[in-house]
Amino acid sequence: GAPPWLAGAANVEGRIVPVIDLVAWLTPGRFIDARAKDARLLVGGDGEDVAAVLFQGMPRLVRVGSEPQAIEQDRLTPYVIGHDINDLHTVTLDAPRLIEALIEELALR
């Protein structure tokens, strides 16, 4: 009964953390194949508020500009706080606010 964007859970250093697929959250019907060779988890948070985001490819260093730009994914726009100065499609997110919104969405189920 979980939403498609909740891809599962991962054991990270003995803690079970939720795994979020932002592709599935932004684009219903699409998802990241967690079994794919290039699937990765980005784990972050503080204290009890830890989550993992599922992504594909290799992480890369970005230079973040402070002024958020309009992006195509309207659902993500409220959580964008910056962008890569060389690629406007690579954004910096207010992760705590986004996670809180996802928790609220789960509570409505």
Secondary structure, DSSP 8 states (H G I E B T S, - for coil): ---TTEEEEEEETTEEEEEE-HHHHHSTT----TTSTTEEEEEEEETTEEEEEEEES------EESS----S-TTTGGGEEEEETTEEEEEEE-HHHHHHHHHHHHHT-
